[in-house]
């Protein structure tokens, strides 16, 4: 329950069934994190968080591992 009743809460339901609980972006249904993750908001040129860090469930973990393997294969890391 938000402290201010006028603040909307992110509607994302995590894989464990728990609602996110972060404040939603103004006029949106998701918080900053889930808006980018679910809706595919473009990533800034120098993001503070690498897209592989957006791990929330098993499928995202598999995607991150595949991405890291590809980077090794390409010689990026």
ABEGO torsion letter per residue (X at the ends): XBABAABBBBABBBAAGBBAGBBBBBGBABBAAAAAAAAGBBBBABBABBAAABBABAAAAAAAAAAAAAAAAAGAX
